[in-house]
Amino acid sequence: MLTLTDAEIVEVGARLGLDLSGDKIREILRCGESRDVQACPGSGKTSVLATKLVLLAERWSSQDNGICVLSHTNVARDEIERRLRSSKHGTKLLRPPHFIGTIQAFVDRFLAMPYVRSAQLRFEAIDEERHANIARAIFRNQRYNGVRAWLSRKNNLEVKVEDFAGQVEFMGSLERIRHVSIPLPKPESDTYKSLIEIKRTVAERGIYRYHDMFALAHCFIDENEWVVKALHKRFPIVFVDEVQDTSRLQFALLNKVFDPAAIVVQRFGDSDQAIYGSAEREDSDGHGDEFPRGEPLTLDSSRRFGPFIASQVSALSFSSQQILGKSDGSSVKRNTVFLFKPETIANVLPAFARLVLEEFTGEVVSANAVGRRRKPGGGEAVPISIGDYWHGYDGSASVHHPFTGLFSDQVAKALSTLLSGESFADASRHLWSRINDWARKLGADKATDVARIVRSDAVTRSVIGGAFYELLSKGEFPGDVVWRDAIRKIERTINDLIGAPVETTAPTFAGYPETLPIVAPRGAQVYEYSADERIVRIDMDTIHGVKSQTHAATILLETKIRAFDLKYLIPFLSGSQSVGQERPNDSVAAIVRCGFVAISRPQSLLCLAMNEEHIKKKDRKKMQERGWDVVDLV
């Protein structure tokens, strides 16, 4: 694909401000065939991918076909786009015929929505909450008493009866359905027929779930044999980022669309960070997929942490990768295992904070505490959740805002996020998420991603971003004058983009609310410790919540989901057991993968906290021999 000399690679690295030294990086940049790339935490995977895209953009001349870059989340997509904007050639990839976006956005744009139009299906919105509300109302009808009776016998108590019908989705076609957590009876049963009747009734109103789009996509491909060939011609090169987070549902469709034998498909990810578990849970068409396939290219050098943390992370690797820690900071830190009794668990965070103050300089120092379980549980066992370590911790994700479908809801959510200490960028995401809905109410085509168009243009992004700032800057719900002025700016900008009359409005969507919504910060999630006029701020979150983050110092807190997680991790970290040789069962494998993600976050200080009863004497000794400090909290 790319004929590159070492000098050319050095030059582009200097131009982009990146270190592209190393044979493995250069092998990936030059690779022109379908291959997977297994990349360890902190390896610079996104930088390598962005560099490769810039190099391709500099050589790309076709106006008819392009490069397709798929990511798992909008955050990953935004990071790739940010890097491409730093290059004048890279910006070419932000426009057609190229595509950079999430898998969901690709499916919606190129497969599901074209099928909606060709099949003349009614379409109003992809809206999980509206779908749930409509299905819930239909399910109350007495004709579905038989389904409720079946559910009462079947239910594992994880699903509320009133929510059940709203959690049904199409699977592979409009003739088959699945429930997200409860196996359904056979298609010929009355229960199945009743559920598909409810599902079709909701669809007839034009309301779909996000996963329904994959079923529509399968229909488009199955009913039109030219679709795959057309996509191969349009996108002869495809990159998939963070592929370990891709579900079976997504894999099944991507494999159906992109044949690695016919076009170039390169997938980047880390199989050891596959912590979402969707591939195991989903019952979808196809047989799922594995990552990596065949003989992958590898990035096994981490610039995030040094040799000590690298060795601990390697001990939890299912891929048996021996990660090389290239940072030199971690060897001077006292990586510590804090052992507590149930009555001394409250001493964990203060002890960690004191250690952080000793190991780092600065008047205010940030650190992180993570665990698998956020919500408290029953029973007397300790520890169950993150909150057991600090009773001031509130594990609620956010203030509850009743869903009305109005833009004012999003403003309230954004303000609550801002008051919780998060950034304006994080808060404004709540507002950006409704731009497409707003544009459709102003007359935009349902298949047009207006939000993406707005954000890709500096002028329109500045106007709407400025309006968002007006709505949020006071830290309280704005008055009606400020509201009307900001809404007018947003609507005029959207109208100009979609060709609607400049004064077109959507008062039922963006009108000033009759009753002001609740605006309040999230529950406490930051523990503060002060000593000698210095402060440590410890952000507390789940492991899933910090995935992709980099910390200065991290403490992994033992919690319990079916089992005490550190009780199972310690034998691997001490060397008593080997992940590769033991091949643990699914529940332990989930613990190990979460542990891998957690302990690969810090740059220089890694700590663990666990009940002293959950570590064996031999493992305690081995941990000390491997360089850990072990501290008993009294």
N, C-alpha and C positions, 0 to 999 in steps of 0.2 A: 504493500500500500504506500509506504513512505520510504524513499531512498534518502537517508540522512547520514551525513558525516558527523563525526564527533564534534567537529568545530561548529557545525550548524546547530547542534543540540546545545552546546555551550552558549552560543550566541542568542538563541531564543530564550534560554534560561535567564541570561543576563537582562534581556529585554523585558521579561515578565517578572524579574526579581525572584527567581526560583533556583534552587539548587537541584540540578538534574544529573548530578554525578552518580555513577554506579551502573554496572552492566545490566542489572535487572530493569532499571528504569528505562534505559535505552532500548532494551529488547522489546519492552511494551510499546514504546513510541514507534518503533520500526515495524511492529507486527502488522501484517496485512491479511491475516486469515481469521476465521472464527475461533476464538480462544476465550477462556475464562481467566480472570485475574483475581487471585486470592491475596488480599491486602490486610496486613495486621493494623491494629489501632495506632494512629499517629504516623503512618507511613507516607502520608502525603498523597493518598490515592486520588483525591479530587483535583489536586494540583497537576498530577500526571495526566489525568483524563482531560482537564481543561487545556493543558499544553498540546496534547494530541489534537484536540479540536481546533486550536489556533493554527497548528501546522497544516491540518487538512483545509481549513478555510483559506489559507494563503495560496493553496494550490487548486482550489475548487473554481471551476469555470462554468459548469452547467447551470442553466436557468430553469431546467425542467425537473431535475431530480436533486435530492438533497440528503442530508445526514439527519438521522433520527436519534435523539438522546432522551431516554426514558429514565425517570427517577421515581422513587417510592413516595416522596413527600414534596410539598411546595418548598420547604426549607432547603432541601437538597437541590431542587431546581434553581432556586434563587441564588444559591452559592455558585453553581456552575455559570449562570448568567452573569453574575457579578464579575467573575474572573474573565469571561469572554469580553465584557465591555472594556476591560483594560487594554484590549488590542483592537486596532482599527479594522483588522481583518476578521477578528473574532466576532465582531458585531454583525457580520453578514449572516451568521448562523442563527441570529435572533429573528430572521425574517424568512418567509416562504422563498423557495420550496423546502427549507429546512424546518424541523420541528424539535423544540426542546420543551418538555413538560412532564407531568406525572403520567403514570400508566392510565389512571382513570381519565385524565383529560384526553389522552390519545384515543382511548376506546370511545369516549363520547363523541369526539370530533370526526374521526375517520370511519367509524363503524356503526355505533348505536344510532346517532342522529341521522345519518344517511338512510338507515333502515326505517326509522320513524317516518321520514319524508316519503320514501319509496312505497312503504306499506300503508301510507296515509293513516297512521295511528294518531290518536289525540295525544298531545304532549303539553303539559303545563309547567312541570318542574320536577327536578330530582330533589326531593325534600323528605328526609327521614321522619321528621316530626309530623308533617301534614299526612304522610302515608300512615303513620301510626294512629293518628287521631281518626282518620276516615275508617280504617280497618277496625278500630275499636268500636266505633259507632255501629258499623254493620254487624259486627260479631255479637252485639247485644240482642239481635233479633232472635226470637224464640225458635226459628227454624234451625238454628245452630246449637240447640241444647245438646244434641248428640255429640258434637265436637267437644263441648265443655265437659260432658260426662266422660268421654275418652281421655281428655286431658287430666281430669281429676284422678284417674287411675294411673296415668302414665307419668305425670309431672314429678320432676325431681326437686320441686320447690325452688328452683333457681329462676323460674319464670312465673310472673303473675298471670293469672288467667286472663285478666282484662287486657294485658299487653301481648298475649300470644299471637293473635292474628296479624298484628302489625309487624311481627318479626319474621313473617314468611316472605320468601323472595323467589323469583323465577330462577331456574337452574338449567342453563344450556339451551333452553328454548322457551316458548310461551306455553308449552304443553306440560312442563314439569316444574315442580316447586320443591323447596326445602325449607326447613326451619333452622335458625342459626344455632340452636343448641339441643333440640329434642328431635330424635329420629321420627319421621312420619310413617304412617302405615302404608301398605301397598297402594299403588295408584288406582286399583279397582275398588278400593274400600269407599264406603259412604263418607267417612271422615275426610279422606284425601280429596274427594270430589267436592265436598263442601268448602274446603280450604282453598282449592283452586278457583272456585266460584267467587269467593271473597276477594282473592287476589286479582282476578280479572275485572271485578267490579271497580276496584280502586284504580286499576290501569285504565279502564274506560273513562275515568275522570281525568286522566292525563298525569297522574302522580306516581312516581316511581322511587324505588330505593336505589342507592348507588350500585349495588351488586346486580340489580335488574339490567343495568346497561350492558353487562357482560353477556347476559342471555340474548339481548337484542343484537349484540355484535355477532354472536354465534349464528343467529338467524340470518343476518346479512351475508355472512360468509357461506353458509350452507345453501342458501337460495341463489347465490350469484357466484359462479365459479371464477369469474374474472377478477374478483376483489383482491385475492392474494397476489395474483400476478401484477395487478396495478400497483399494489403497495410495494412489491419488490422492485418495480421499476422506479417508483417515486423515491424509495429509500433503499439504495443499494448497500448502505452502511448503517448499522444500528448499534448503539451503545446502551446498555442498561446499567444504571448505577444502584448501589445499595441492594443488590439482587437478593441478599440473604433475607430481606424483609418481604420479599414477594410471596404472595399466597399461592396455593394450588389453583385457585380460581383464576388468578392472573397468569400464572405459568401456563395453564392449559390453553388460554387464548393466545398468549404471545407465541407459544410453540406452534400454534395453528397458523399464525400470521407470518412469522419470520422463520424461515427454514435456514439454519446455519450452513447447509450444504449448497444453498442457492445464492445466498448473499452473505456479506460479512456481518456476523453478530458477535460482539465482544461484551462480556458481562463482568462487572467489577463488584466486589463485595468481600465479606468476611464471614465464612460459614460459622465461625465460633461466636458471632454476635447475633445469631438467629434466635432472638428471645421472644418474639411475638407469638410463636406457636401456632399461627394460623394454618400452616401447612398440615399440622397434625389434626386440627379441629375440623377443617372443612371437608365436606362431602360434595365434591364438585365433579363436573365432567373431566375427563382426562385422568391421567395417573400422576399428576403433580410433576415434580422435577427434582433434580439434585443439583447442588452447587457445592464445589465446582465440578464441572464435567471433564472427563479425560485427564490430560496432563496440563494443569493450569500454569500460567506464568505467576510469579510470586513477588510480592513486596513484603519482605520480612524484617526490614530495619525501621524501628520507630524513633522518631525524633522528639517524641513527647516525653519519654522517661528514660532512665538509665538502666544499667545492667541488673540491679536488684529487682526492680519492679518487672522488668522484662522476663526474668527467670520465673517469677511468681505467675505472671500471665501465661507463660508457656506451659506451666504445669496444669493449666485448665483448658488446654487446647485440644479439641477433638481432631483437628486437622494435623496434629503432631508438629505444628510449625514451631521452630525454635526461633523466637523473636530476639532480635538484636537491639538492645537499648543504646541508642547513640547519644542521648543527652547525658551530661556528666554530673547532674545535680543531685540525683537521688541517693548516691552512695554516702553522702554526709548526713543524711537524715536518720532519725531513730524510728524506723518503721516498727510499730508496736501492736501487740495483741493485748487488749484490755480484757481481763477476766473478772466477771462480777458474780455476786450472789443475787438472788431475787431482791433482797433488801438493800443492795448497793447499786442497783441498775441506774439510779438517778445520778450516780457519780461519774458515769461514762462521759457525758458531754463536757462537764467541767474539766475532767482529766485530759481529754482530747484537746480542749481549748488551751489549757496550760502548756501542753506539748507544742501546739502550733505557735504560741507566743515565744517559746524558747527557740524554736527552729526557724522562725521567720522574723524579719524586721518590719517596721512600719507601725504607725499609730492605730490603723484599722486594718485588720487582716481578714481575708475571706477564706472560708473552708467549706467543705461539703460533707454531709452525713446522708448515706443512702441505705435503703433496705428494700426487700421485695414487697413487703405488705404495708399498705397505707392504713387500711381500715382496721379498727380494733376488733377483737374477737372475744368469744366467751371462754370460760374456763379459768383455772388458776395458774396454768403454765406460764412461764416467763422465759423469754419475751415472745409476744405474739406479733406486735406491730411496731412501727416506728414511734408511735405515740407513747409506748411504754417507757421510752428513754427520757421523755420530757412531757409532763402532763399538760403543759401549755400548748402543745402542738395540736393544731386542728388539721386533720387530714382531708377536709372537704376540698374538692377541686376548685370550687368557686361559689359565689353567692347564687342562689337559685333565682332565675328570672323566668316567670311564666311566659310561655311562648304565645305571642300574638301575631307573629309574622311581620311586625312593623320595624322600621329602621330604628326607632327609638329604643327597642330592645337591645340592639347591637351597641348603641351608644352607652347604654347602662352597663352592659357587659365590659365594654372597653374602659369605662371609668373605674369599674371595680378592679379590673386588672391593673390599671395605673395606680390606684390607691394601695394596691398590694405590694408596691415597690418595683414593679416590672417596668420595662422601657416603653417609651411611646410607640416604638415599632411593634412591640408585642401587643400593645393595646389596640393600635389601629388595624391590626389584622382582622379584628371582629368587624370593622367597618368595610374593609376591602372585600370581605367574604360575601357581602350582599350587593356589590356593584352590578354583577350580571343580572340578578333578579330585578334590580332597579331599572337597568337598561331595557329589559324586556317589557316592563310596565310602561316604559316611555316609547315602545314600538320597535325595539331592536329585534333582529332575527334571533331565534332561540339557539341557533348553533354558533353564534358569534361570541367569542370570548372578549367582551368589552373591557373587562378588568385587566386582562393581559395587554390589550392595546394601549390602555391608559397608562399602565405602569412602564411600558416600553418607550414612551415619549416623555422627554424631560419636562416639556411645558405643561401638558395635561396632568402629569404626575404631580407637578408642583402646585397647580391650582387645586386639585382635589385634596392633596396632602395638606395644603394650607387650610382648606375648609375643615378637614378633620381636626387640625390643631385648634381651630376656633371652637369646635364642639367640645374638646377635651381639656383645654388649657386651664380652666378654672378649677378643675378637680371636683366639680359638682355639675348636676344636670343643667344645661344652659337655659337662659331665658328665651322667651319666644322671639325676641328681636334678633338675637345672635343666631338662633336656630334658623329663622327664615332666610337670613343673609347667607349662611353657610349652605343651606339646602339649594338656594337659588344658584349659587356658583357651581355646585356639583351637577345639577340638572342641566344647566346651560352647556357645561362642558360635554356631558354625555350626549345631549341633543345635537351638538355640533359634530360629534364623531359619527353618530348613526344617521345623520341627515334628517332629523325630526325638526319641526318648527321650534324655534329657540325658546318659546314660552311654554312648551309642553311640560306638564307637571304630572306627578303621581301622588296626589294628596292622601289617598287611602293608605299608601305605603310609607310616605315620608312626612306626613303631617305631624304637627306638634301634638303630643299626647294629651288627652283630657286629664289623665291621672299620671303624675310623674312616677316613673319606675324607680325601684329601689337601687340606690347606689351605695355600696359598702365594700370595704376591702375584704379580701379573702381571709380565712382564718390564719392564725399565726403559723408560719412555716419557717421562721428564721430565729434561731436560738442565739442570744447574745451573751457574751461573757466578758467582763472587764477586770483588769488588774493593772495597778501602777499606771493609770491613765491611758492604758491601751485597751483596744476592743477587738474581740474575735466575733465575726458574724458567720454562723454556721447555717448554710442553707440546707434544709431537710427535704428530701424528695424520694420518690421510688427510683429503683434502678431504671425502669422503663422511661422515667421522666428525665433522666440525665444522659440517656444514650446520645452519643455524638458530641457530648460536652468534654471540655478539658478543664481540670481543676489544678490548683496548686497543692492542695492536701485533701484527702478523702478518707473517711472512716466508713467501713462497711458494717452495718448494724445487723446482728442476727435477728431474724424474724421467723415466723412459722406459717407456712401454707402446706398443710398436711404433715410437714416434717420441719424440724429446726434446720435451716439451711447450712449454717456454718459447721454444724456437727458433721455434715457430709463433705463440706469443702476442705476442712482441715487435713484429713488424711492425704488428699491430693497435694495440698500446699506443702505438707511436711515431707512428702516423698514416700510415705508408707504405702500409697497406692498410686497407680498410673491410670489416667483417663483412657489412654489408648489401649491398654491391656484389659482394664476392667469392663469397658463398654457398659456403663451403668444403664439401668432401666430409664424409661421416659421421664418419670418424676425427678429422679436424681440428675438426669441429663439437663433438665430445665434449670435446676439449681446451679449446675456447673456453668451453663451458658450465662446465666444472670451474674454469677460470680465473676466470670471472665470480663463481662462488660463493666462491672463495678470497679474491679481492681485495676482496670486499664485506663481509668479516668485521670488519676493524679500524675502530675509531672515529677514530684519529688518526695512527697510524704504519703505513705499508705499505712492505714491502721485498720484493725479489726476489733470488734467488740462482741463477746459471746458469754453465755452462761458457763461458769467454770465446770459444771457437771458434764458439759458436752465435749470436752477435750480429754483425750487419754493422756496418761503420764508420758508414754513413749512419744506421742506426737508433740506434746509440750516441749520435751527435750530436743526433738528433731527440729522444731521451729526455731529454737534458740541456736542450734548448731548451724542453721541456714541463715542466720543473721538477724532474726527478729528479737526485739525486746519483748518480754512477757511480763505484764504488770498485773498484780492482784489488787483489785479495788476493795478497800475496806471502809 
